[in-house]
Amino acid sequence: MQTNLADFIRDTPQGKTAEEILRKCVHCGFCTATCPTYQLLGDELDGPRGRIYLIKQVLEGAPVTAKTQLHLDRCLSCRSCETTCPSGVEYGRLLDIGRKVVEERVPRDPLDAAKRAGLRRLIPGGLVFGAAVQAGQWMRWMLPPALKRKVPASSRDVKGWPRRVHARKMVVLDGCVQPSLAPNTNAAAARVLDQLGITVVRASRSGCCGAVSLHLNAEHEALDYMRRNIDAWWPYVQHDAEAILVTATGCASVVKDYGYLLSRDRQYAAKAQRIAALARDVSEVLIAEQDRLRPLLKKPAGRYAFQSPCSLQHGLKMQGKVEALLASLGFELTPVRDAHLCCGSAGTYSLLQPRIAQKLLDNKVKALAAGRPDTILTANIGCQMHIQTGTTVPVRHWIEALDELLTA
């Protein structure tokens, strides 16, 4: 694709990145076949190829309109198009650049702006979010059914964190919403890894990975969250932590990108590269350890459907790998059609684009339910909560299922 970027961005780092990405696009349209919003809406501008043209026009100095903003807002950032693209177009990075420019030039409706600002304050702030969730759980019995489905029932980790200390150590990302919505997930991961001789350590000041602010076009705010995490983890890295462990694939794909996102920060660039190199989704650790893990587990009972999050398939490029791990450990997995399509959660997307998100959820739940599973397993907290609103089948992180099968 030929480009002629405008002066305001041509010689900037973002402009050079955008131009390199744009020049890889050959207009083939393969991406439209796997784009969830294009499949639903049938509008070229609601598919990757159309959005690339819109971003190209913006970066070349064309007028920026609310219509452009609408079509970019409707993108789920699922990156399914990246998996499909034969030319290696890094659409996700281009989208972030384009959205930032559009955000600066198109004023939002006051209600929309307030909603986005509220989400940026509420979700990454773990204590505030936790208090809000707890309040919702206290009142859950009196909520109308539609709202009640949005508030998960209260749960807590009853087994506790393992006490043993091993020579091998990993430091875990606490995250922002997971400690309140699914407090057992990280503890379950710690227990499974403990049986493999790996200590999982919590860093007191780690929290939101930065994804919420980043995808709501608040880049500086997102980078602050990333710097805070790096500061929290760095003492453990200096004392031989072999990995930064992440149990939510949406967060893992962002932490693995810290090196790129902080590459222009002189103080943090080298540290960010090191953190990104150490970042591991829990599945990566257990795939490497599966031969030692298998004898530690009882045989699973029942039928399971696995919902592969977009961040696992398209962000981490691990399509089919968790399913293969689970099958090797004895899980009976039911087939799931169109497994590459997004469930509609996509961070804050289900809150900002509820109509599209609901259609995607309905399609995903039908696909997952087709094999009549007893349990739905997933790998990302956002998907877990979103899918649970659309089904009575229990939806859990797959690491919790492994934890329950430990023989020791």
SVG drawing of the C-alpha trace seen along z (x, -y; Angstrom):
<svg xmlns="http://www.w3.org/2000/svg" viewBox="-36 -19 56 60">
<polyline fill="none" stroke="black" stroke-width="0.4" points="0.0,0.0 1.4,-3.4 1.5,-6.1 2.0,-9.8 1.8,-10.6 1.1,-14.2 3.7,-16.3 2.3,-16.1 3.2,-12.4 5.5,-11.5 8.8,-11.7 7.6,-10.6 8.2,-7.1 4.4,-6.4 4.4,-7.6 7.3,-5.4 5.7,-2.4 2.4,-3.2 4.0,-3.6 5.8,-0.3 2.6,1.5 0.6,-0.2 3.1,0.7 2.7,4.4 -1.0,4.4 -1.8,5.8 -5.6,5.2 -6.3,9.0 -9.3,9.0 -8.5,12.3 -8.9,10.5 -12.6,9.8 -13.4,13.5 -12.4,13.8 -13.4,10.4 -16.3,10.7 -17.7,7.2 -17.6,7.5 -19.3,10.9 -22.1,9.3 -22.5,5.9 -21.4,6.6 -19.9,3.1 -16.4,2.8 -15.6,0.1 -16.4,2.4 -13.7,4.9 -9.9,4.6 -9.3,3.6 -11.8,0.8 -10.4,-0.4 -6.9,-0.4 -8.1,-2.7 -9.7,-5.0 -6.5,-5.1 -4.4,-5.7 -6.6,-8.7 -6.4,-10.1 -2.6,-9.8 -2.4,-11.4 -4.2,-14.5 -7.8,-13.9 -10.6,-15.4 -11.4,-13.2 -15.1,-12.7 -17.3,-11.1 -18.0,-8.4 -14.3,-7.4 -14.4,-7.3 -17.5,-5.1 -15.9,-2.5 -12.7,-2.4 -14.7,-2.2 -16.5,0.8 -13.3,2.8 -12.9,5.4 -9.1,5.4 -9.4,9.2 -6.5,9.3 -8.1,12.3 -7.1,10.5 -3.5,10.7 -3.7,14.5 -5.3,14.6 -3.1,12.0 -0.6,13.6 1.5,10.4 2.1,10.0 0.2,6.7 0.4,5.7 -3.1,4.3 -3.4,4.0 -0.5,1.5 -1.8,-0.5 -5.2,-0.6 -3.8,-2.0 -2.0,-4.8 -5.0,-5.6 -7.4,-5.7 -5.1,-8.0 -5.0,-10.6 -8.8,-10.4 -9.4,-10.7 -7.4,-14.0 -9.4,-15.4 -13.0,-14.3 -14.7,-15.5 -16.8,-12.8 -20.4,-13.1 -20.3,-14.1 -22.0,-11.0 -19.7,-8.7 -16.7,-10.6 -17.9,-10.4 -18.5,-6.6 -15.0,-6.0 -13.4,-8.2 -15.4,-6.3 -14.2,-2.9 -10.6,-4.1 -11.0,-5.1 -13.0,-2.2 -11.5,0.9 -7.7,0.5 -8.2,-0.7 -8.3,2.7 -9.5,1.6 -12.3,-0.7 -13.3,2.0 -13.3,4.6 -15.5,2.5 -17.9,2.0 -18.1,5.7 -18.6,6.5 -21.5,4.0 -23.1,5.5 -22.8,9.0 -24.4,7.8 -27.4,6.5 -27.4,9.3 -30.5,11.0 -32.6,7.9 -31.3,7.0 -33.4,7.5 -32.4,10.7 -30.6,8.8 -28.4,6.9 -28.0,9.9 -26.3,11.9 -23.6,9.2 -22.7,9.5 -20.8,12.8 -21.8,14.6 -19.4,14.1 -16.5,16.5 -13.2,16.9 -10.1,19.1 -10.6,21.7 -7.4,23.7 -5.0,20.8 -1.6,20.0 1.1,22.7 3.6,22.1 6.6,24.1 9.6,22.3 11.4,23.7 14.6,22.8 12.6,22.0 10.6,18.8 8.1,16.8 6.4,13.5 2.8,13.2 0.7,10.3 -2.1,9.7 -4.2,7.8 -7.1,5.4 -10.4,7.2 -9.4,10.8 -8.7,10.6 -12.3,9.5 -14.1,11.5 -12.1,14.8 -9.9,14.8 -9.1,18.5 -7.4,18.2 -3.9,17.1 -4.0,19.2 -4.9,22.3 -2.0,21.5 0.3,21.2 -0.8,24.6 -0.3,26.4 3.2,24.9 4.0,25.6 3.6,29.3 6.1,28.9 8.6,27.3 8.0,23.7 7.2,20.9 4.8,18.2 5.4,14.9 3.1,11.9 4.6,8.4 2.8,6.0 2.5,3.1 1.6,4.9 -1.8,4.3 -3.5,3.4 -1.3,4.3 -2.3,1.1 -4.6,2.6 -7.8,0.8 -6.3,-2.6 -4.3,-1.7 -7.4,-0.6 -9.4,-3.6 -6.9,-5.8 -5.2,-7.0 -1.7,-6.0 0.2,-8.1 -2.0,-6.6 -1.4,-3.1 2.3,-3.6 2.2,-4.7 0.6,-1.4 3.3,0.5 6.1,-1.4 4.5,-0.7 4.4,3.0 8.0,3.0 9.1,1.3 7.2,3.9 8.7,6.8 12.2,5.6 13.6,6.6 12.4,10.2 13.9,10.1 17.2,9.1 16.9,12.0 16.5,14.7 12.8,14.9 12.7,17.0 9.4,15.6 6.6,13.0 3.6,15.3 0.2,14.1 -3.0,16.1 -5.2,13.8 -4.3,14.0 -5.5,10.5 -2.9,9.2 -0.2,11.6 -0.4,10.3 0.0,6.7 2.9,7.5 4.7,9.2 4.4,6.0 5.9,3.8 9.2,3.6 7.6,2.0 5.2,-0.2 8.0,-1.7 10.7,-1.7 10.9,-5.5 11.2,-5.8 14.9,-6.2 14.5,-5.2 12.4,-2.1 13.1,-0.9 15.7,1.7 13.8,2.9 10.6,3.2 12.4,5.3 13.6,7.6 10.1,7.9 8.6,8.6 11.1,11.4 10.3,12.9 6.5,12.7 4.8,16.1 1.1,17.0 0.5,19.9 -0.2,22.1 3.3,21.6 4.8,22.8 2.6,25.9 3.0,26.9 6.8,27.0 6.2,29.0 3.3,31.3 5.3,34.5 6.0,33.9 2.5,32.6 0.6,35.5 1.4,38.0 0.3,35.5 -3.4,35.3 -6.4,37.5 -8.4,38.4 -10.8,35.6 -14.5,36.5 -17.2,35.0 -17.2,33.1 -15.5,29.7 -15.8,27.0 -12.8,24.8 -13.4,21.1 -10.1,19.9 -9.8,16.1 -8.7,13.9 -5.8,12.8 -4.6,16.4 -5.1,17.2 -4.2,14.0 -2.3,12.0 -0.1,14.8 -0.2,16.8 -1.1,20.0 -4.0,21.2 -4.9,24.7 -2.1,25.2 -4.1,25.1 -6.6,27.5 -3.8,29.8 -2.4,29.6 -5.8,30.3 -6.4,33.3 -3.0,34.7 -4.0,34.4 -7.1,36.5 -9.8,33.9 -12.7,34.8 -13.1,31.6 -16.2,31.0 -15.9,29.5 -16.6,25.7 -17.4,24.2 -16.0,20.9 -13.6,21.0 -11.6,18.2 -14.4,15.6 -14.6,13.2 -17.1,13.7 -17.7,10.0 -16.1,9.2 -12.9,7.6 -12.0,5.6 -14.5,2.8 -16.1,3.5 -19.2,5.3 -19.9,2.1 -19.3,-0.4 -20.8,1.6 -23.4,3.7 -25.6,4.5 -22.7,6.0 -21.2,7.7 -24.5,9.4 -24.8,10.8 -21.3,12.1 -22.0,13.6 -25.2,15.3 -23.3,16.9 -20.4,18.0 -22.7,19.5 -24.5,21.5 -21.2,22.8 -20.0,23.8 -23.2,25.4 -23.5,27.5 -21.4,30.3 -23.4,30.4 -20.4,29.7 -20.7,30.0 -18.2,27.1 -16.8,24.3 -13.1,23.6 -11.4,20.4 -8.2,18.5 -9.1,14.9 -11.1,13.2 -13.1,10.9 -14.3,13.8 -15.1,15.9 -17.4,13.2 -19.0,12.3 -19.8,15.8 -21.2,16.7 -23.9,14.0 -25.2,16.0 -25.3,19.5 -26.1,21.6 -23.2,24.0 -20.3,23.1 -17.5,21.1 -14.1,21.4 -10.4,20.7 -8.8,24.0 -6.1,23.7 -8.8,24.1 -9.9,27.4 -6.3,28.6 -6.0,27.5 -8.9,29.7 -7.3,32.7 -4.1,32.5 -3.6,35.8 -1.4,34.3"/>
</svg>
